[in-house]
Amino acid sequence: MLYGMDDMITLEHLTKIYGQGDEEDLCVLEDVSLSIKRGKFTVLLGPSGSGKSTLLNLIAMLDKPTSGKIFVDGEEITALKSETARSALRLQKMGFVFQFDGLLPEFSLLENVDMPALMKGNPDRQKAQILLENLGLGPISHKLPADLSGGEKQRASIARAIRNEPALLLADEPTGNLDAARKEQVFQDFAKMSKDKGLTILMVTHDVRAADYADEVYTLTNRKLVKTK
């Protein structure tokens, strides 16, 4: 598989082995190749411990593969040598949503959402407010995280993740702590953002209901990726 111009993510023969080269080594990904087109909402399914989060961490440059190449938006990120370069690319092109919202407790919802833009030197509370309104959180933008429900905090974390208008949104079990209704809302939000804004979204989850909202679905099993939709 070779990188294509329409690809947001390309994995070429990716392998990840944890260990020191002895019989205790653990191979979690083996010769995995994958291509995700721009503007697609892709779901990666698999049980806990299957390697889903490892794959996401490799794409996010939070870990390094044992072998293989990763391209993001045309750039071979596995060739980046310095953490400074990796951090700059993450800030410029990626947004992240995790199982735990990670909101800063001493800041309001609005301040939390605008924080990524502040880090880039171009804060704009009005833009942050619009994001919150689009996710149904406009009336409570002044509140602190402690005053919000789990669903509200997770949707705020989504707004924060897309504040810098990233090319790629990576989501790691973002609905793990939500009830069924709030999970469905997050899936709907992702599908809408992908369709309306052309945002490329890769979400790893063990919740098979996410597949109903995705453009493409892969299952990670026995260290391999299998396309199921």
N, C-alpha and C positions, 0 to 999 in steps of 0.2 A: 504494500500500500504506500502511495506517495501523497504528499500534501497537495491538495487542490485549492484553487483560488477561492472557491466558495466555502471552504471549510473554516469553521471557527476553531475546532479542536481536531487534531490528528494525532493518534498514537501509533507508533510504528514499532512492532515487535517488543513490546514493553514487558519486562520481567522485574519482579521485586522479590528479593530473598532476604530474610532477616537471619542474621547469625554470623559466625566467624569462619565459615568454610569447613565445618565438621558435620557429623551425623545429626546434630541437633538443629541444623538449619531449617527454617520454615519458609517455604515458597508460597506466597499468597497470590502472586500474579505470574502467569507463565505465557510468554510470547503473545501478548494481547495487542491486537490492532483494532483501531476504531476511527471512524470519521464522522464528525457532527457538523452539519451545515449551519450557516449563520441563520439566526432567527428562529431556531427550532427549540421546542421544549422537550428535552430528553430525560427520561427516568431510568435510573439504574436500580434494579431490584436485587435482593439477595438477603439471606438471613444474617443475623449478627455474627461477626467473625469471618464473613466470606471474603473480605478484602475491599468492600465498597468504599469505606472511608479512606483506606490506603490509596486507592486509585484517585480519589478526589484530592487528597493531600499531595500527590505527585503532580497533578495538574496545577494545583495552587502553589507549587514550589515550596511547600512546607516539608517535603521529604524528597529524596533523590532515588531514581530507579537504579537497580543493579545493572540493567542494560536496556537499550532501546532509546527512542527519541520521542519527544513531545513537542508539537507545534501549537501555539495559541495565536490566533489572528495573524498567521503568516510568519511568526517568529519562533525559531527553535529555542524554547526556553531551557531545554536540557544543556544548551551550549553556554548559558550565562554563568560566568565564573564567580561573580561577587554577590554577596547578599544585598549590597546597595542596589545593584541592577535588578535583582529579583524583587526587592521591595518597591522600587520605582514602577516596575511593570504591574505589580499587584495593585498599587494605588491608582494607576492610570487606566487599567483595562478590566479589572476584576471587582466584583462585589461578592460578599460572603454572608450566608445565612446559616446559622448552626442550630442545634437542638435547643440550646440555652440561648436566650435572647442577647445576653451580654450588654444590656443597656447600662449606662453609667448612672448609679442611683441618685447622685447629687444634682443631676441636670434634668430639665424638663424634657418631655417628649420631643418638642420642637428643637431644642438644643442638641439632643442626642442625634436626631436625624441629620442636622446640619453639620455635625462634627467632621465627617469625611471631607466636606468642602472646605471647612476651616483648616484642615490639615494641608490642603492644597493651596491655601492662601486666597480662596475666593468664596467666602461664606455669603449666603443669601437666604435669610430666614423666609422670605416670600416663596422661594422655590421649594424649600423644605415644607412649608405649610401646604402648598399645592399637592405635594406627594402624599402628605397625611390625609388631605381631603379626598384624594383619589382612592385611598384605601379605607375610607369611612372613619377616619380618626381626627378630622379637623376640629370638631368641638372640644376635644380633650387634649389638644396639643400643649396646653399649659401645665398639664399634670405631671407629677413625678412617677417614675416606673412603679414605685411601691403602691400607688393608687390605681393601678391598672390590672385587668384580668390577664390570664396567661395568653389568651388569644389576641388581646390588644397589644401586649408587649411583643409577641412574635410578628404581628403585622407591622409594628413600628420598626422592628429590626429589618424587615424587608424594605421599608421605605429608606432606612439608613443605607442599606446595601446598594440601592440604585441611585443614591443622591448624586454621585459623581458621573452618572450616565455611563456605566461600564459597558463594555462590549459583551462581557460574559458574567453571568451570575452562577455561582456555585453554592449549592444548598445541601447540607449534610444532616439528614434526619430532621428537617425543620419542623415537623409536626409530631415529633415523638412525645411531647408533653401536653398535647392538645386533645380535647374530646372530638368525637366523630364530626360534629357540625363545624367546628372550627378548622378541623383538618380539611374538610371539603372546601371551605372558604379559601384557604391558602392555595390549594390546588387550582381553584378557579382564578385566583389572583395571578398565579404564575402563567396559566394558559392565556389569560387576557393580556398580560405584559408582553408575552412572546408574540402574540398575534398583532396587537395594536402598535407596539413600539419596536418590533423587530429584535427584541432582546433574546440572546441565546442563553438558555437555562439548562444546566445539568444538575439534577437532583438525585441523590442516593437515598433510598428508603427501603424499609421492609414492608411498607403498606401497599398492597397490591391495588388498592383503589386509586392510587395516583395514576395508574396506567390509563384509566379512562379519559384523563385530561391531556395526556402527552401526545406529541407527534410521533415519537419513537420510544420504544421500550427495550431495554437489554436486561438480561438476568446474568448475574455473576455466579458461576457454579464450577467447582473443581478447578479453580484458578483461571477459568476461561469465560469470555463473554459470549452470550448467545442472544441474538436478536429475536424478540418475541412479538414485536409490533412494528 
